[in-house]
């Protein structure tokens, strides 16, 4: 029984790591690669890097 529990824990860990990797890649694409339709076609990262006027 312990080997089965270890195998299940390993599978859960691998699934969690794979999910995290997919989400990190999506977050990076959304914030740094994909142009947006609103703020002048800039990505959120480009918009955040732009200096604030009047500051």
C-alpha positions, 0 to 999 in steps of 0.5 A, a space after each residue: 500500500 505505501 508504494 501506491 500512495 507514493 505513486 499517487 502523490 508523485 502523480 499529483 505533484 507532477 500534475 500540479 507542476 504541469 498545471 503551474 507551468 501552463 498557467 505561467 506560460 499563459 500569464 507571460 503571454 497575456 502580459 508580455 506578448 499578446 497585444 491588447 485592443 484597448 490601451 493603444 494596442 500595448 501589452 499590460 507590461 508595456 503599459 505598466 512600464 510607461 511613465 505616469 504623466 504629471 508625476 
